[in-house]
Amino acid sequence: MVTPSEYPTLASLEFIPYLTEEGKIAESWHKKIGVYAIFDQQKTLQLVNYSRDIEVSLKQHLVRKPFNCYWLKIQTIDRPIRTILEEIKQAWLMENGAIPLGNDEEEGAWNNPIDAKFTLTEEEQEAYQKQDDLGKIKLLKKVARRLEAEILKQLEQRGVTLDMRFNPKLKEQGLLDLK
């Protein structure tokens, strides 16, 4: 197990492709605990985070920011000790010299469900205001499904072949998140 004083620097870790040649996230991250750094196509740091299941977190980030997820650097640990995970995360952020957007002003876009309400057209906004509660739910589901189709198309363009299933209950609130 890695102790706080033994973790590797971000610079010392090798870049790993975000997706395998098959367009999937490597199975080796399934249920792995650790800290990860996500880089864009030019290998510019986008986000440093940690997770109890790196694979699940990487899928969520890929859905939310498909064109910002090209490279990874990962340090796994055996047990979910938050202090160690946070210490590694903070050390990597300090080493980078600047806080990446994913840990700053874009943090919500990287970590929270996608809010389809921001994509409502003017007509849909007007219709939403006139609806009863059930009508609002139906309209939000429709808008969420439209945004889901756009996201899946972007993922396909990106070469992703993962089976992505969004939580149907969240669509009723106009939110998209993987199930």
N, CA, C and O atoms as a DFTB+ gen file, in Angstrom:
716 C
 N C O
     1  1       0.836      -1.191       0.000
     2  2       0.000       0.000       0.000
     3  2       0.879       1.252       0.000
     4  3       1.958       1.279       0.591
     5  1       0.394       2.261      -0.665
     6  2       1.112       3.528      -0.737
     7  2       0.822       4.315       0.537
     8  3      -0.335       4.445       0.938
     9  1       1.858       4.835       1.169
    10  2       1.662       5.721       2.308
    11  2       1.808       7.145       1.797
    12  3       2.381       7.349       0.727
    13  1       1.311       8.138       2.527
    14  2       1.331       9.522       2.037
    15  2       2.703       9.988       1.549
    16  3       2.780      10.751       0.585
    17  1       3.762       9.557       2.178
    18  2       5.090      10.034       1.778
    19  2       5.663       9.275       0.590
    20  3       6.703       9.656       0.055
    21  1       4.994       8.204       0.174
    22  2       5.530       7.357      -0.894
    23  2       4.822       7.505      -2.240
    24  3       5.222       6.858      -3.207
    25  1       3.799       8.325      -2.330
    26  2       3.062       8.387      -3.586
    27  2       3.927       9.002      -4.691
    28  3       4.789       9.841      -4.425
    29  1       3.685       8.574      -5.926
    30  2       4.473       9.103      -7.039
    31  2       4.019      10.506      -7.426
    32  3       2.872      10.892      -7.201
    33  1       4.936      11.252      -8.008
    34  2       4.561      12.564      -8.533
    35  2       3.757      12.346      -9.807
    36  3       3.841      11.290     -10.435
    37  1       2.997      13.327     -10.171
    38  2       2.217      13.253     -11.405
    39  2       3.145      13.094     -12.606
    40  3       2.870      12.311     -13.515
    41  1       4.245      13.841     -12.601
    42  2       5.192      13.794     -13.722
    43  2       5.845      12.425     -13.878
    44  3       6.239      12.051     -14.983
    45  1       5.964      11.677     -12.789
    46  2       6.643      10.381     -12.859
    47  2       5.769       9.265     -13.422
    48  3       6.270       8.193     -13.764
    49  1       4.475       9.511     -13.518
    50  2       3.565       8.486     -14.036
    51  2       3.449       8.567     -15.556
    52  3       3.512       9.648     -16.142
    53  1       3.280       7.413     -16.175
    54  2       3.111       7.335     -17.637
    55  2       1.695       7.744     -18.039
    56  3       0.741       7.528     -17.293
    57  1       1.571       8.337     -19.227
    58  2       0.259       8.616     -19.792
    59  2      -0.360       7.296     -20.244
    60  3       0.308       6.457     -20.848
    61  1      -1.637       7.129     -19.945
    62  2      -2.403       5.952     -20.342
    63  2      -3.537       6.444     -21.227
    64  3      -4.198       7.420     -20.870
    65  1      -3.788       5.810     -22.367
    66  2      -4.946       6.228     -23.171
    67  2      -6.242       6.064     -22.379
    68  3      -6.423       5.076     -21.667
    69  1      -7.136       7.034     -22.509
    70  2      -8.416       6.990     -21.788
    71  2      -9.233       5.780     -22.228
    72  3      -9.858       5.099     -21.415
    73  1      -9.211       5.531     -23.531
    74  2      -9.974       4.417     -24.094
    75  2      -9.032       3.359     -24.655
    76  3      -7.939       3.670     -25.129
    77  1      -9.468       2.113     -24.596
    78  2      -8.718       1.038     -25.229
    79  2      -8.910       1.138     -26.740
    80  3      -9.705       1.950     -27.214
    81  1      -8.197       0.330     -27.483
    82  2      -8.358       0.315     -28.947
    83  2      -9.783      -0.067     -29.336
    84  3     -10.245       0.276     -30.424
    85  1     -10.477      -0.774     -28.451
    86  2     -11.859      -1.179     -28.710
    87  2     -12.861      -0.078     -28.354
    88  3     -14.064      -0.269     -28.531
    89  1     -12.390       1.068     -27.856
    90  2     -13.286       2.161     -27.515
    91  2     -13.941       2.020     -26.154
    92  3     -15.016       2.567     -25.909
    93  1     -13.282       1.280     -25.272
    94  2     -13.818       1.065     -23.925
    95  2     -12.833       1.594     -22.884
    96  3     -11.686       1.911     -23.199
    97  1     -13.300       1.682     -21.645
    98  2     -12.420       2.001     -20.525
    99  2     -11.844       0.670     -20.045
   100  3     -12.574      -0.309     -19.892
   101  1     -10.556       0.641     -19.812
   102  2      -9.883      -0.610     -19.443
   103  2     -10.549      -1.251     -18.229
   104  3     -10.826      -0.584     -17.233
   105  1     -10.801      -2.559     -18.328
   106  2     -11.418      -3.303     -17.237
   107  2     -10.542      -3.317     -15.994
   108  3     -11.029      -3.579     -14.894
   109  1      -9.267      -3.039     -16.158
   110  2      -8.351      -3.068     -15.014
   111  2      -8.685      -1.999     -13.971
   112  3      -8.193      -2.062     -12.844
   113  1      -9.520      -1.015     -14.339
   114  2      -9.889       0.030     -13.377
   115  2     -11.158      -0.304     -12.619
   116  3     -11.566       0.444     -11.731
   117  1     -11.794      -1.434     -12.967
   118  2     -13.044      -1.832     -12.336
   119  2     -12.841      -2.049     -10.837
   120  3     -12.017      -2.862     -10.417
   121  1     -13.615      -1.299     -10.040
   122  2     -13.587      -1.367      -8.570
   123  2     -12.208      -1.085      -7.971
   124  3     -11.919      -1.522      -6.857
   125  1     -11.365      -0.368      -8.692
   126  2     -10.061       0.044      -8.162
   127  2     -10.214       1.389      -7.460
   128  3     -10.942       2.266      -7.925
   129  1      -9.524       1.535      -6.344
   130  2      -9.542       2.759      -5.543
   131  2      -8.294       3.543      -5.882
   132  3      -7.205       2.974      -5.965
   133  1      -8.436       4.839      -6.080
   134  2      -7.242       5.627      -6.331
   135  2      -7.510       7.044      -6.774
   136  3      -8.641       7.530      -6.787
   137  1      -6.411       7.685      -7.137
   138  2      -6.425       9.063      -7.622
   139  2      -6.129       9.012      -9.109
   140  3      -5.288       8.235      -9.561
   141  1      -6.827       9.846      -9.864
   142  2      -6.605       9.876     -11.302
   143  2      -6.539      11.319     -11.793
   144  3      -7.154      12.225     -11.233
   145  1      -5.772      11.490     -12.856
   146  2      -5.667      12.784     -13.531
   147  2      -6.131      12.566     -14.966
   148  3      -5.715      11.610     -15.621
   149  1      -6.985      13.447     -15.447
   150  2      -7.519      13.360     -16.813
   151  2      -6.909      14.493     -17.633
   152  3      -6.835      15.640     -17.191
   153  1      -6.477      14.137     -18.842
   154  2      -5.837      15.089     -19.747
   155  2      -6.587      15.114     -21.069
   156  3      -7.197      14.122     -21.468
   157  1      -6.536      16.261     -21.748
   158  2      -7.153      16.385     -23.071
   159  2      -6.222      15.823     -24.139
   160  3      -5.192      15.223     -23.830
   161  1      -6.595      16.023     -25.387
   162  2      -5.837      15.465     -26.506
   163  2      -4.398      15.992     -26.546
   164  3      -3.490      15.277     -26.971
   165  1      -4.187      17.233     -26.107
   166  2      -2.842      17.834     -26.102
   167  2      -2.087      17.537     -24.804
   168  3      -1.020      18.098     -24.554
   169  1      -2.655      16.648     -23.984
   170  2      -2.069      16.255     -22.692
   171  2      -1.995      17.425     -21.707
   172  3      -1.054      17.542     -20.923
   173  1      -3.016      18.286     -21.770
   174  2      -3.175      19.368     -20.808
   175  2      -4.081      18.849     -19.697
   176  3      -5.151      18.303     -19.967
   177  1      -3.654      19.019     -18.458
   178  2      -4.421      18.524     -17.318
   179  2      -5.795      19.192     -17.258
   180  3      -5.909      20.416     -17.322
   181  1      -6.829      18.367     -17.134
   182  2      -8.204      18.850     -17.073
   183  2      -8.829      18.685     -15.689
   184  3      -9.633      19.515     -15.264
   185  1      -8.453      17.598     -14.979
   186  2      -9.096      17.269     -13.707
   187  2      -8.215      16.317     -12.911
   188  3      -7.595      15.415     -13.475
   189  1      -8.164      16.519     -11.608
   190  2      -7.570      15.538     -10.693
   191  2      -8.660      15.200      -9.690
   192  3      -9.279      16.085      -9.099
   193  1      -8.887      13.888      -9.507
   194  2      -9.939      13.458      -8.606
   195  2      -9.583      12.100      -8.041
   196  3      -8.578      11.507      -8.436
   197  1     -10.392      11.599      -7.122
   198  2     -10.188      10.248      -6.617
   199  2     -11.521       9.547      -6.518
   200  3     -12.576      10.182      -6.522
   201  1     -11.464       8.207      -6.428
   202  2     -12.686       7.429      -6.484
   203  2     -12.501       6.083      -5.802
   204  3     -11.388       5.570      -5.687
   205  1     -13.615       5.525      -5.355
   206  2     -13.629       4.157      -4.828
   207  2     -13.794       3.155      -5.965
   208  3     -13.514       1.970      -5.790
   209  1     -14.246       3.620      -7.127
   210  2     -14.344       2.781      -8.327
   211  2     -13.966       3.653      -9.518
   212  3     -14.798       4.354     -10.095
   213  1     -12.692       3.587      -9.863
   214  2     -12.163       4.461     -10.919
   215  2     -12.913       4.262     -12.230
   216  3     -13.184       5.235     -12.934
   217  1     -13.255       3.019     -12.572
   218  2     -13.946       2.757     -13.836
   219  2     -15.259       3.531     -13.922
   220  3     -15.538       4.164     -14.940
   221  1     -16.064       3.485     -12.866
   222  2     -17.359       4.185     -12.851
   223  2     -17.142       5.689     -13.005
   224  3     -17.844       6.346     -13.774
   225  1     -16.175       6.228     -12.276
   226  2     -15.903       7.669     -12.352
   227  2     -15.444       8.063     -13.753
   228  3     -15.869       9.093     -14.276
   229  1     -14.584       7.258     -14.358
   230  2     -14.103       7.572     -15.706
   231  2     -15.239       7.561     -16.724
   232  3     -15.258       8.387     -17.637
   233  1     -16.181       6.639     -16.578
   234  2     -17.343       6.613     -17.479
   235  2     -18.156       7.897     -17.325
   236  3     -18.555       8.508     -18.316
   237  1     -18.398       8.304     -16.073
   238  2     -19.183       9.518     -15.832
   239  2     -18.503      10.735     -16.465
   240  3     -19.155      11.543     -17.126
   241  1     -17.196      10.859     -16.259
   242  2     -16.476      12.005     -16.825
   243  2     -16.515      11.974     -18.353
   244  3     -16.655      13.015     -18.995
   245  1     -16.391      10.790     -18.927
   246  2     -16.416      10.652     -20.381
   247  2     -17.754      11.114     -20.958
   248  3     -17.789      11.773     -21.998
   249  1     -18.848      10.770     -20.287
   250  2     -20.177      11.190     -20.739
   251  2     -20.327      12.707     -20.624
   252  3     -20.898      13.352     -21.504
   253  1     -19.813      13.265     -19.540
   254  2     -19.976      14.697     -19.288
   255  2     -19.036      15.563     -20.103
   256  3     -19.393      16.684     -20.465
   257  1     -17.836      15.067     -20.402
   258  2     -16.812      15.858     -21.103
   259  2     -16.079      14.982     -22.129
   260  3     -14.871      14.781     -22.004
   261  1     -16.786      14.458     -23.139
   262  2     -16.168      13.483     -24.043
   263  2     -14.937      13.984     -24.803
   264  3     -14.062      13.190     -25.149
   265  1     -14.864      15.270     -25.062
   266  2     -13.740      15.777     -25.851
   267  2     -12.615      16.342     -24.976
   268  3     -11.693      16.989     -25.472
   269  1     -12.707      16.087     -23.673
   270  2     -11.646      16.489     -22.749
   271  2     -10.960      15.271     -22.128
   272  3     -10.049      15.420     -21.315
   273  1     -11.387      14.090     -22.502
   274  2     -10.903      12.852     -21.880
   275  2     -10.124      12.006     -22.895
   276  3     -10.701      11.173     -23.594
   277  1      -8.821      12.228     -22.964
   278  2      -7.995      11.467     -23.898
   279  2      -6.873      10.696     -23.218
   280  3      -6.478       9.633     -23.695
   281  1      -6.356      11.216     -22.113
   282  2      -5.217      10.599     -21.437
   283  2      -5.456      10.555     -19.937
   284  3      -6.191      11.374     -19.385
   285  1      -4.828       9.593     -19.293
   286  2      -4.949       9.405     -17.847
   287  2      -3.589       9.194     -17.209
   288  3      -2.639       8.743     -17.848
   289  1      -3.526       9.531     -15.936
   290  2      -2.458       9.087     -15.051
   291  2      -3.180       8.646     -13.789
   292  3      -4.035       9.367     -13.274
   293  1      -2.839       7.464     -13.289
   294  2      -3.593       6.892     -12.177
   295  2      -2.646       6.302     -11.140
   296  3      -1.640       5.675     -11.471
   297  1      -3.000       6.520      -9.874
   298  2      -2.317       5.863      -8.759
   299  2      -3.381       5.159      -7.936
   300  3      -4.254       5.812      -7.364
   301  1      -3.318       3.835      -7.869
   302  2      -4.280       3.086      -7.067
   303  2      -3.722       2.848      -5.665
   304  3      -2.512       2.858      -5.437
   305  1      -4.648       2.636      -4.744
   306  2      -4.275       2.244      -3.383
   307  2      -5.187       1.081      -2.995
   308  3      -6.222       0.856      -3.623
   309  1      -4.796       0.351      -1.962
   310  2      -5.531      -0.858      -1.586
   311  2      -6.835      -0.588      -0.840
   312  3      -7.829      -1.285      -1.044
   313  1      -6.823       0.418       0.017
   314  2      -8.003       0.708       0.835
   315  2      -8.396       2.179       0.664
   316  3      -7.536       3.036       0.457
   317  1      -9.699       2.467       0.751
   318  2     -10.162       3.851       0.563
   319  2      -9.884       4.731       1.787
   320  3     -10.779       4.996       2.590
   321  1      -8.666       5.164       1.911
   322  2      -8.299       6.047       3.015
   323  2      -8.323       7.473       2.480
   324  3      -7.423       7.899       1.757
   325  1      -9.371       8.198       2.851
   326  2      -9.616       9.528       2.291
   327  2      -8.427      10.467       2.474
   328  3      -8.117      11.244       1.570
   329  1      -7.764      10.413       3.611
   330  2      -6.644      11.342       3.840
   331  2      -5.518      11.103       2.841
   332  3      -4.906      12.054       2.355
   333  1      -5.244       9.848       2.537
   334  2      -4.189       9.547       1.553
   335  2      -4.633       9.992       0.161
   336  3      -3.866      10.624      -0.566
   337  1      -5.872       9.662      -0.209
   338  2      -6.390      10.060      -1.522
   339  2      -6.352      11.578      -1.683
   340  3      -5.917      12.086      -2.717
   341  1      -6.799      12.290      -0.674
   342  2      -6.820      13.759      -0.733
   343  2      -5.397      14.320      -0.777
   344  3      -5.138      15.299      -1.478
   345  1      -4.491      13.715      -0.045
   346  2      -3.111      14.196      -0.043
   347  2      -2.464      14.034      -1.426
   348  3      -1.774      14.934      -1.905
   349  1      -2.693      12.886      -2.053
   350  2      -2.154      12.671      -3.402
   351  2      -2.774      13.672      -4.370
   352  3      -2.070      14.289      -5.170
   353  1      -4.085      13.832      -4.296
   354  2      -4.784      14.786      -5.172
   355  2      -4.200      16.185      -5.020
   356  3      -3.875      16.834      -6.015
   357  1      -4.068      16.648      -3.797
   358  2      -3.554      18.002      -3.553
   359  2      -2.101      18.138      -4.018
   360  3      -1.719      19.175      -4.560
   361  1      -1.299      17.105      -3.811
   362  2       0.096      17.148      -4.259
   363  2       0.167      17.264      -5.781
   364  3       0.977      18.026      -6.308
   365  1      -0.671      16.518      -6.480
   366  2      -0.677      16.584      -7.948
   367  2      -1.136      17.959      -8.428
   368  3      -0.584      18.499      -9.387
   369  1      -2.132      18.518      -7.772
   370  2      -2.604      19.854      -8.153
   371  2      -1.501      20.894      -7.937
   372  3      -1.291      21.768      -8.779
   373  1      -0.808      20.793      -6.817
   374  2       0.299      21.728      -6.532
   375  2       1.421      21.555      -7.556
   376  3       1.983      22.532      -8.051
   377  1       1.733      20.316      -7.858
   378  2       2.794      20.017      -8.825
   379  2       2.464      20.611     -10.195
   380  3       3.359      21.066     -10.908
   381  1       1.199      20.607     -10.557
   382  2       0.794      21.135     -11.857
   383  2       1.041      22.640     -11.967
   384  3       1.240      23.157     -13.066
   385  1       1.028      23.339     -10.841
   386  2       1.309      24.771     -10.844
   387  2       0.102      25.651     -11.099
   388  3       0.154      26.857     -10.858
   389  1      -0.973      25.071     -11.577
   390  2      -2.215      25.804     -11.811
   391  2      -3.362      24.833     -11.587
   392  3      -3.239      23.638     -11.857
   393  1      -4.466      25.346     -11.098
   394  2      -5.640      24.506     -10.870
   395  2      -6.330      24.283     -12.225
   396  3      -6.711      25.248     -12.887
   397  1      -6.492      23.018     -12.640
   398  2      -7.187      22.768     -13.910
   399  2      -8.664      23.174     -13.810
   400  3      -9.231      23.215     -12.718
   401  1      -9.267      23.469     -14.944
   402  2     -10.659      23.924     -14.961
   403  2     -11.600      22.934     -14.283
   404  3     -12.570      23.343     -13.645
   405  1     -11.325      21.638     -14.412
   406  2     -12.173      20.618     -13.807
   407  2     -12.160      20.635     -12.287
   408  3     -13.068      20.096     -11.655
   409  1     -11.150      21.242     -11.698
   410  2     -11.083      21.392     -10.249
   411  2     -11.418      22.818      -9.838
   412  3     -11.270      23.183      -8.672
   413  1     -11.867      23.620     -10.787
   414  2     -12.136      25.028     -10.527
   415  2     -13.519      25.376     -11.082
   416  3     -14.525      24.845     -10.613
   417  1     -13.573      26.254     -12.065
   418  2     -14.849      26.765     -12.545
   419  2     -15.700      25.732     -13.286
   420  3     -16.911      25.922     -13.402
   421  1     -15.108      24.647     -13.788
   422  2     -15.886      23.614     -14.479
   423  2     -16.130      22.384     -13.608
   424  3     -16.529      21.335     -14.115
   425  1     -15.895      22.504     -12.309
   426  2     -16.024      21.348     -11.413
   427  2     -17.410      20.707     -11.505
   428  3     -17.523      19.482     -11.561
   429  1     -18.446      21.513     -11.521
   430  2     -19.798      20.979     -11.616
   431  2     -20.042      20.215     -12.902
   432  3     -20.700      19.175     -12.892
   433  1     -19.522      20.714     -14.001
   434  2     -19.699      20.045     -15.295
   435  2     -19.005      18.685     -15.321
   436  3     -19.451      17.781     -16.027
   437  1     -17.932      18.531     -14.571
   438  2     -17.199      17.261     -14.514
   439  2     -17.828      16.276     -13.531
   440  3     -17.730      15.065     -13.729
   441  1     -18.472      16.776     -12.472
   442  2     -18.867      15.901     -11.369
   443  2     -20.361      15.761     -11.122
   444  3     -20.775      14.840     -10.419
   445  1     -21.175      16.636     -11.670
   446  2     -22.616      16.596     -11.409
   447  2     -23.377      16.070     -12.617
   448  3     -22.877      16.123     -13.741
   449  1     -24.593      15.559     -12.389
   450  2     -25.404      15.138     -13.542
   451  2     -25.565      16.288     -14.540
   452  3     -25.549      17.461     -14.165
   453  1     -25.719      15.931     -15.802
   454  2     -25.898      16.917     -16.863
   455  2     -27.326      17.463     -16.778
   456  3     -28.285      16.693     -16.736
   457  1     -27.461      18.769     -16.753
   458  2     -28.764      19.409     -16.631
   459  2     -29.290      19.781     -18.018
   460  3     -28.834      20.743     -18.637
   461  1     -30.251      19.002     -18.485
   462  2     -30.831      19.227     -19.811
   463  2     -31.670      20.490     -19.867
   464  3     -31.972      20.980     -20.956
   465  1     -32.055      21.027     -18.714
   466  2     -32.891      22.237     -18.709
   467  2     -32.176      23.418     -19.379
   468  3     -32.818      24.337     -19.887
   469  1     -30.849      23.379     -19.371
   470  2     -30.097      24.454     -20.021
   471  2     -30.210      24.405     -21.545
   472  3     -29.818      25.347     -22.232
   473  1     -30.752      23.294     -22.070
   474  2     -30.881      23.166     -23.524
   475  2     -32.308      23.421     -24.002
   476  3     -32.604      23.252     -25.185
   477  1     -33.191      23.826     -23.095
   478  2     -34.571      24.121     -23.496
   479  2     -34.580      25.246     -24.536
   480  3     -33.909      26.265     -24.375
   481  1     -35.345      25.041     -25.592
   482  2     -35.523      26.109     -26.574
   483  2     -36.469      27.148     -25.968
   484  3     -37.083      26.908     -24.928
   485  1     -36.577      28.283     -26.616
   486  2     -37.483      29.321     -26.129
   487  2     -38.921      28.811     -26.099
   488  3     -39.666      29.074     -25.155
   489  1     -39.300      28.075     -27.148
   490  2     -40.659      27.512     -27.208
   491  2     -40.888      26.530     -26.067
   492  3     -41.951      26.526     -25.447
   493  1     -39.884      25.697     -25.792
   494  2     -40.007      24.725     -24.716
   495  2     -40.082      25.413     -23.352
   496  3     -40.810      24.967     -22.466
   497  1     -39.334      26.488     -23.191
   498  2     -39.399      27.232     -21.929
   499  2     -40.799      27.790     -21.706
   500  3     -41.330      27.729     -20.598
   501  1     -41.391      28.334     -22.765
   502  2     -42.753      28.871     -22.669
   503  2     -43.749      27.756     -22.362
   504  3     -44.630      27.910     -21.516
   505  1     -43.598      26.629     -23.061
   506  2     -44.500      25.492     -22.843
   507  2     -44.347      24.955     -21.419
   508  3     -45.336      24.585     -20.786
   509  1     -43.133      24.912     -20.924
   510  2     -42.854      24.413     -19.565
   511  2     -43.596      25.246     -18.524
   512  3     -44.166      24.706     -17.575
   513  1     -43.585      26.557     -18.708
   514  2     -44.241      27.458     -17.744
   515  2     -45.755      27.231     -17.696
   516  3     -46.387      27.467     -16.666
   517  1     -46.331      26.776     -18.804
   518  2     -47.780      26.599     -18.892
   519  2     -48.245      25.211     -18.446
   520  3     -49.446      24.979     -18.313
   521  1     -47.321      24.298     -18.216
   522  2     -47.653      22.908     -17.907
   523  2     -47.993      22.703     -16.431
   524  3     -47.548      23.452     -15.561
   525  1     -48.795      21.666     -16.175
   526  2     -48.975      21.200     -14.800
   527  2     -47.757      20.327     -14.471
   528  3     -46.871      20.161     -15.309
   529  1     -47.714      19.776     -13.268
   530  2     -46.537      19.004     -12.851
   531  2     -46.249      17.827     -13.781
   532  3     -45.097      17.598     -14.149
   533  1     -47.278      17.086     -14.161
   534  2     -47.087      15.939     -15.043
   535  2     -46.596      16.388     -16.420
   536  3     -45.724      15.750     -17.010
   537  1     -47.142      17.460     -16.916
   538  2     -46.707      17.995     -18.209
   539  2     -45.257      18.440     -18.167
   540  3     -44.516      18.246     -19.131
   541  1     -44.845      19.038     -17.050
   542  2     -43.450      19.465     -16.891
   543  2     -42.514      18.262     -16.907
   544  3     -41.455      18.295     -17.533
   545  1     -42.916      17.199     -16.211
   546  2     -42.090      15.977     -16.188
   547  2     -41.939      15.416     -17.596
   548  3     -40.838      15.056     -18.011
   549  1     -43.053      15.341     -18.333
   550  2     -43.011      14.798     -19.696
   551  2     -42.109      15.646     -20.595
   552  3     -41.334      15.109     -21.386
   553  1     -42.211      16.953     -20.471
   554  2     -41.386      17.848     -21.286
   555  2     -39.903      17.684     -20.930
   556  3     -39.053      17.625     -21.819
   557  1     -39.597      17.613     -19.636
   558  2     -38.201      17.449     -19.223
   559  2     -37.627      16.109     -19.690
   560  3     -36.462      16.033     -20.080
   561  1     -38.446      15.052     -19.650
   562  2     -37.995      13.748     -20.149
   563  2     -37.676      13.826     -21.644
   564  3     -36.681      13.271     -22.109
   565  1     -38.535      14.520     -22.383
   566  2     -38.335      14.668     -23.828
   567  2     -37.018      15.414     -24.113
   568  3     -36.235      15.010     -24.972
   569  1     -36.798      16.498     -23.379
   570  2     -35.575      17.295     -23.561
   571  2     -34.350      16.474     -23.146
   572  3     -33.318      16.517     -23.815
   573  1     -34.465      15.733     -22.048
   574  2     -33.347      14.893     -21.587
   575  2     -33.026      13.812     -22.612
   576  3     -31.856      13.521     -22.861
   577  1     -34.051      13.219     -23.205
   578  2     -33.820      12.189     -24.238
   579  2     -33.136      12.786     -25.464
   580  3     -32.259      12.161     -26.062
   581  1     -33.542      13.996     -25.833
   582  2     -32.897      14.667     -26.975
   583  2     -31.418      14.907     -26.683
   584  3     -30.561      14.645     -27.527
   585  1     -31.122      15.409     -25.477
   586  2     -29.728      15.647     -25.103
   587  2     -28.959      14.332     -25.001
   588  3     -27.793      14.263     -25.389
   589  1     -29.602      13.296     -24.486
   590  2     -28.967      11.972     -24.407
   591  2     -28.554      11.503     -25.803
   592  3     -27.446      10.997     -25.985
   593  1     -29.431      11.666     -26.781
   594  2     -29.115      11.256     -28.161
   595  2     -27.905      12.037     -28.685
   596  3     -27.044      11.471     -29.359
   597  1     -27.842      13.339     -28.374
   598  2     -26.690      14.157     -28.793
   599  2     -25.402      13.670     -28.137
   600  3     -24.362      13.578     -28.790
   601  1     -25.475      13.360     -26.852
   602  2     -24.292      12.886     -26.118
   603  2     -23.827      11.548     -26.679
   604  3     -22.633      11.343     -26.894
   605  1     -24.764      10.641     -26.914
   606  2     -24.393       9.335     -27.469
   607  2     -23.768       9.477     -28.848
   608  3     -22.855       8.728     -29.197
   609  1     -24.250      10.428     -29.633
   610  2     -23.660      10.683     -30.950
   611  2     -22.231      11.214     -30.799
   612  3     -21.335      10.806     -31.537
   613  1     -22.019      12.128     -29.840
   614  2     -20.667      12.647     -29.581
   615  2     -19.737      11.521     -29.143
   616  3     -18.588      11.453     -29.580
   617  1     -20.230      10.649     -28.288
   618  2     -19.417       9.521     -27.814
   619  2     -19.062       8.587     -28.975
   620  3     -17.946       8.073     -29.059
   621  1     -20.023       8.381     -29.854
   622  2     -19.764       7.545     -31.032
   623  2     -18.690       8.194     -31.912
   624  3     -17.784       7.514     -32.393
   625  1     -18.797       9.508     -32.121
   626  2     -17.777      10.236     -32.899
   627  2     -16.409      10.117     -32.237
   628  3     -15.383      10.097     -32.917
   629  1     -16.398      10.040     -30.946
   630  2     -15.162       9.957     -30.161
   631  2     -14.580       8.543     -30.178
   632  3     -13.460       8.315     -29.722
   633  1     -15.370       7.587     -30.721
   634  2     -14.893       6.207     -30.811
   635  2     -15.268       5.343     -29.619
   636  3     -14.728       4.249     -29.453
   637  1     -16.178       5.815     -28.795
   638  2     -16.587       5.075     -27.604
   639  2     -17.555       3.962     -28.004
   640  3     -18.516       4.199     -28.735
   641  1     -17.295       2.752     -27.522
   642  2     -18.185       1.623     -27.794
   643  2     -18.806       1.066     -26.517
   644  3     -19.451       0.018     -26.547
   645  1     -18.616       1.756     -25.404
   646  2     -19.196       1.327     -24.130
   647  2     -20.716       1.378     -24.195
   648  3     -21.287       2.237     -24.867
   649  1     -21.362       0.465     -23.501
   650  2     -22.812       0.510     -23.370
   651  2     -23.135       1.517     -22.275
   652  3     -22.831       1.281     -21.106
   653  1     -23.741       2.624     -22.639
   654  2     -24.064       3.682     -21.685
   655  2     -25.568       3.679     -21.432
   656  3     -26.369       3.787     -22.361
   657  1     -25.932       3.555     -20.164
   658  2     -27.350       3.579     -19.787
   659  2     -27.555       4.691     -18.774
   660  3     -26.910       4.734     -17.727
   661  1     -28.469       5.585     -19.113
   662  2     -28.749       6.720     -18.246
   663  2     -29.890       6.383     -17.286
   664  3     -30.788       5.609     -17.619
   665  1     -29.841       6.973     -16.099
   666  2     -30.839       6.742     -15.069
   667  2     -32.181       7.331     -15.509
   668  3     -32.302       8.551     -15.623
   669  1     -33.200       6.485     -15.760
   670  2     -34.483       7.002     -16.255
   671  2     -35.208       7.906     -15.260
   672  3     -35.913       8.825     -15.677
   673  1     -35.056       7.673     -13.967
   674  2     -35.725       8.504     -12.959
   675  2     -35.223       9.943     -12.991
   676  3     -35.998      10.880     -12.797
   677  1     -33.903      10.120     -13.241
   678  2     -33.347      11.474     -13.274
   679  2     -33.832      12.266     -14.486
   680  3     -33.901      13.494     -14.443
   681  1     -34.169      11.555     -15.573
   682  2     -34.660      12.235     -16.775
   683  2     -35.936      13.015     -16.473
   684  3     -36.197      14.041     -17.100
   685  1     -36.732      12.539     -15.518
   686  2     -37.974      13.228     -15.135
   687  2     -37.671      14.614     -14.543
   688  3     -38.531      15.494     -14.535
   689  1     -36.449      14.791     -14.052
   690  2     -36.031      16.086     -13.500
   691  2     -35.201      16.871     -14.518
   692  3     -34.696      17.953     -14.219
   693  1     -35.070      16.308     -15.727
   694  2     -34.264      16.970     -16.747
   695  2     -32.783      16.759     -16.547
   696  3     -31.975      17.551     -17.033
   697  1     -32.403      15.691     -15.830
   698  2     -30.994      15.413     -15.541
   699  2     -30.558      14.111     -16.207
   700  3     -31.336      13.167     -16.344
   701  1     -29.285      14.089     -16.618
   702  2     -28.719      12.886     -17.202
   703  2     -27.512      12.453     -16.374
   704  3     -26.599      13.236     -16.112
   705  1     -27.535      11.191     -15.974
   706  2     -26.407      10.601     -15.265
   707  2     -26.448       9.110     -15.538
   708  3     -27.522       8.532     -15.699
   709  1     -25.297       8.498     -15.590
   710  2     -25.252       7.066     -15.861
   711  2     -25.836       6.290     -14.699
   712  3     -25.735       6.688     -13.538
   713  1     -26.441       5.188     -15.041
   714  2     -27.049       4.320     -14.028
   715  2     -26.000       3.387     -13.467
   716  3     -26.302       2.570     -12.597
